[in-house]
Amino acid sequence: MIFDVLTIFPDMFKIMNESIMGIAQENGHVTINSIDIRDFSKNKHKKVDDYPYGGGNGMVMNAEPIYFAHKSIIDNIDYRPKVIYLTPQGKTLNQKMATEFSKEKHLILLCGHYEGIDERVLEEIVDEEISIGDYILTGGEIPAMVFIDCISRLVKGVLSNVESNIEESFYNGLLEYPQYTRPKIVLGKDVPEILLSGHHSNIKNWREDKSKERTKIKRPDMYEKYIKKDV
């Protein structure tokens, strides 16, 4: 899967060369390209923002550099990838949406900054607006990284264990059950005996019960939806 990121801070995405994302790129399952919007500015100082019409605080990103950065991608392929604008105004990303996005072969992510982006280029190139939560960040780069990580792990070959996707939080509408590893006793606390029993059916039932219990306590909103789904 290809992710092309339109940004004014391309070096921020070097962190995506670490851990699972780094391995996914080395193995050819995922490609992450960061395209510097400043490279497409006609301003001699590579400026990509200006004061907003109508007055107000802050600066607004210019339409043209973004338009031409996008054009530099689509002019070299015979299809049009979906363009995602990372913004607090978008739909909040969830696991169901992530699964749908993972079916795409190529996505272009647009990272905004300052007070936003000239509306005209958003109308011209953006297909969907996505948020990672109801709070404000300094720019779209970190949300883009979250988006890439969330979608990439659903791409075939990225995770070595298929079950690790199926059993994780949100897939069945419940949070994940508690996890334990060696040593058997840590900080004076023992591992639940059932996990040492070797009885797979009982372990499975215990984990399901703990998932329900944890979800009911930590995310009652999720638990209500889960209960209604099963009615």
Stockholm file with secondary structure:
# STOCKHOLM 1.0

chainA/1-231         MIFDVLTIFPDMFKIMNESIMGIAQENGHVTINSIDIRDFSKNKHKKVDDYPYGGGNGMVMNAEPIYFAHKSIIDNIDYRPKVIYLTPQGKTLNQKMATEFSKEKHLILLCGHYEGIDERVLEEIVDEEISIGDYILTGGEIPAMVFIDCISRLVKGVLSNVESNIEESFYNGLLEYPQYTRPKIVLGKDVPEILLSGHHSNIKNWREDKSKERTKIKRPDMYEKYIKKDV
#=GR chainA/1-231 SS CEEEEEESCGGGGGGGGSHHHHHHHHTTSCEEEEEEGGGGCCSTTCCCEECCTTCCSSCEECHHHHHHHHHHHHTTSSSCCEEEEEEEEEEECCHHHHHHHTTCSEEEEEECBTTCBCHHHHHHHCSEEEESSSSCCSBSHHHHHHHHHHHHTTSTTTSSCHHHHHTSTTSSSSCCCCCCCSSSEETTEECCGGGGSCCHHHHHHHHHHHHHHHHHHHCHHHHHHHHHHHC
#=GC SS_cons         CEEEEEESCGGGGGGGGSHHHHHHHHTTSCEEEEEEGGGGCCSTTCCCEECCTTCCSSCEECHHHHHHHHHHHHTTSSSCCEEEEEEEEEEECCHHHHHHHTTCSEEEEEECBTTCBCHHHHHHHCSEEEESSSSCCSBSHHHHHHHHHHHHTTSTTTSSCHHHHHTSTTSSSSCCCCCCCSSSEETTEECCGGGGSCCHHHHHHHHHHHHHHHHHHHCHHHHHHHHHHHC
//
